[in-house]
């Protein structure tokens, strides 16, 4: 009695075909992508890659490595999406439509508390070195502003014969259109060792 059935023949691939597929993987394309494109099983492609490297790496480990790589790519995409959403909320419109580079620098500075500055610069498409140049300039401007305020505080203090404290000095400067609060005035006075003369209460 003859046995009936379908005998499946294992398909054979020549070396040039194997090398071409491995070249595609080396170029940066994932094993899964090459497998789908060329109609080759992933396990077979992993096997060829291991053989080429002279390794007996288990196919399961190769697959897990590929899965981990894809997970990292997905995580990166989620981070980029999150950064873009946050930048949109802070700027009021998309950074790439606003054309306001200074505003983008300010967003990077704010988001740098949660993300790496280099990553932020890459996603928001600004120069890493330009951002830090802006940041140094802003720090310099801030230092100049503090120095100017300190001078103003001292001028008012001396003008009123060392009798004005932080409250009265801040009010005096505010009347001149200078934005300064009592606590900031107090800090600037302390740094300059400016202590108001206390009125002596008459003794009974």
C-alpha positions as CSV (number, residue, x, y, z in Angstrom):
1,X,0.0,0.0,0.0
2,X,1.5,3.3,-1.0
3,X,1.8,6.1,1.4
4,X,0.2,9.3,0.3
5,X,1.2,12.7,1.5
6,X,2.9,15.9,0.6
7,X,6.7,16.0,1.0
8,X,7.8,19.5,1.7
9,X,11.2,20.3,0.2
10,X,13.4,22.7,2.2
11,X,14.2,25.7,0.1
12,X,17.9,26.3,-0.5
13,X,19.5,29.7,-0.8
14,X,22.8,30.5,-2.4
15,X,25.6,32.3,-0.6
16,X,25.2,35.6,-2.6
17,X,21.5,35.8,-1.5
18,X,22.5,35.2,2.1
19,X,25.2,37.9,2.0
20,X,22.8,40.4,0.4
21,X,20.3,39.9,3.2
22,X,22.9,40.1,5.9
23,X,24.2,43.3,4.3
24,X,20.7,44.8,4.6
25,X,20.7,44.0,8.3
26,X,24.1,45.5,8.8
27,X,23.0,48.7,7.1
28,X,20.7,49.3,10.1
29,X,17.4,47.6,9.0
30,X,15.9,45.3,11.6
31,X,15.8,41.6,11.1
32,X,12.0,41.7,11.3
33,X,11.9,44.3,8.5
34,X,14.2,42.4,6.2
35,X,12.4,39.2,6.9
36,X,9.0,40.7,5.9
37,X,10.5,42.4,2.8
38,X,12.3,39.4,1.5
39,X,9.9,36.7,2.6
40,X,12.5,34.9,4.8
41,X,11.8,33.5,8.2
42,X,13.3,35.5,11.1
43,X,14.8,32.5,12.7
44,X,16.7,31.6,9.6
45,X,18.0,35.1,9.2
46,X,19.2,35.1,12.8
47,X,20.9,31.8,12.2
48,X,22.7,33.1,9.1
49,X,23.9,36.2,11.1
50,X,25.2,34.0,13.9
51,X,27.0,31.7,11.5
52,X,28.6,34.7,9.8
53,X,29.8,36.0,13.2
54,X,31.1,32.6,14.1
55,X,28.8,32.4,17.1
56,X,26.4,29.8,18.3
57,X,24.0,32.4,19.7
58,X,20.6,31.0,20.6
59,X,17.9,32.2,18.3
60,X,15.7,33.1,21.3
61,X,18.4,35.4,22.6
62,X,18.7,37.1,19.2
63,X,14.9,37.6,19.1
64,X,14.9,39.0,22.6
65,X,17.7,41.4,21.7
66,X,15.7,42.6,18.7
67,X,12.6,43.0,20.8
68,X,14.5,45.1,23.3
69,X,15.9,47.3,20.5
70,X,12.3,47.9,19.3
71,X,11.2,48.7,22.8
72,X,13.9,51.3,23.1
73,X,12.9,52.8,19.8
74,X,9.3,53.0,21.0
75,X,10.3,54.6,24.3
76,X,12.3,57.2,22.4
77,X,9.3,58.0,20.2
78,X,7.1,58.4,23.3
79,X,9.7,60.7,24.9
80,X,9.9,62.8,21.7
81,X,6.1,63.0,21.5
82,X,5.9,64.0,25.2
83,X,8.5,66.8,24.7
84,X,6.8,68.2,21.6
85,X,3.4,68.3,23.4
86,X,4.9,70.1,26.4
87,X,6.7,72.6,24.2
88,X,3.5,73.3,22.4
89,X,1.6,73.9,25.6
90,X,4.3,76.3,26.9
91,X,4.8,78.3,23.6
92,X,1.1,78.5,22.8
93,X,1.8,77.2,19.3
94,X,4.2,74.7,17.7
95,X,7.9,75.7,18.1
96,X,8.6,75.1,14.5
97,X,5.8,77.4,13.4
98,X,6.6,80.2,15.8
99,X,10.1,81.0,14.5
100,X,10.9,82.3,18.0
101,X,14.3,80.8,18.8
102,X,14.5,82.6,22.2
103,X,11.2,81.1,23.2
104,X,12.5,77.6,22.2
105,X,15.6,78.2,24.3
106,X,13.4,79.1,27.3
107,X,11.4,75.9,26.8
108,X,14.6,73.8,26.7
109,X,15.8,75.5,29.9
110,X,12.5,74.7,31.6
111,X,12.2,71.1,30.3
112,X,15.9,70.4,31.2
113,X,14.7,69.6,34.7
114,X,13.1,66.4,33.3
115,X,15.1,65.6,30.1
116,X,18.7,65.7,28.9
117,X,19.5,69.1,27.2
118,X,21.1,67.4,24.2
119,X,18.0,65.3,23.6
120,X,15.8,68.4,23.8
121,X,18.0,70.3,21.4
122,X,17.8,67.4,18.9
123,X,14.1,67.0,19.1
124,X,13.4,70.8,19.0
125,X,15.9,71.2,16.1
126,X,18.2,73.8,17.7
127,X,21.9,73.9,18.1
128,X,23.3,72.5,21.3
129,X,26.2,75.0,21.4
130,X,23.9,77.9,20.5
131,X,21.6,77.0,23.4
132,X,24.5,77.1,25.9
133,X,25.8,80.4,24.4
134,X,22.3,81.9,25.0
135,X,22.3,80.5,28.5
136,X,25.6,82.0,29.3
137,X,24.5,85.4,27.9
138,X,21.3,85.2,30.0
139,X,23.3,84.5,33.1
140,X,25.5,87.5,32.3
141,X,22.5,89.8,31.7
142,X,21.0,88.5,35.0
143,X,24.3,89.3,36.8
144,X,24.3,92.8,35.3
145,X,20.7,93.3,36.4
146,X,21.4,92.3,40.0
147,X,24.4,94.6,40.0
148,X,22.3,97.5,38.8
149,X,19.6,96.8,41.4
150,X,22.2,96.6,44.2
151,X,23.5,100.0,43.2
152,X,19.9,101.5,43.2
153,X,19.2,100.0,46.7
154,X,22.4,101.4,48.1
155,X,21.7,104.9,46.5
156,X,18.2,105.0,48.2
157,X,19.6,103.7,51.4
158,X,22.3,106.5,51.5
159,X,20.0,109.1,50.2
160,X,17.8,108.6,53.3
161,X,20.7,108.6,55.7
162,X,20.7,104.9,56.3
163,X,17.3,105.0,57.9
164,X,15.3,103.2,55.2
165,X,14.8,99.4,55.6
166,X,13.8,96.9,52.9
167,X,10.1,97.8,52.9
168,X,10.6,101.5,52.4
169,X,13.4,101.1,49.9
170,X,11.4,98.6,47.7
171,X,8.5,101.0,47.7
172,X,10.7,103.9,46.7
173,X,12.2,102.0,43.8
174,X,8.8,100.7,42.7
175,X,7.6,104.4,42.5
176,X,10.5,104.9,40.1
177,X,9.2,102.1,37.9
178,X,11.7,99.5,39.0
179,X,10.3,96.0,39.6
180,X,11.6,94.8,43.0
181,X,10.1,93.2,46.0
182,X,10.8,93.5,49.7
183,X,12.5,90.1,50.0
184,X,14.8,90.8,47.0
185,X,15.6,94.2,48.5
186,X,16.4,92.6,51.8
187,X,18.7,90.1,50.1
188,X,20.6,92.9,48.2
189,X,20.9,94.9,51.4
190,X,22.3,92.0,53.3
191,X,24.9,91.3,50.6
192,X,26.1,94.9,50.8
193,X,25.9,94.9,54.7
194,X,23.4,97.7,54.7
195,X,21.6,97.8,58.0
196,X,19.0,100.5,58.7
197,X,19.4,102.7,61.7
198,X,16.7,101.8,64.2
199,X,14.8,104.7,65.7
200,X,15.3,105.0,69.4
201,X,12.1,104.9,71.4
202,X,11.9,107.7,74.0
203,X,12.3,106.4,77.5
204,X,9.7,107.3,80.0
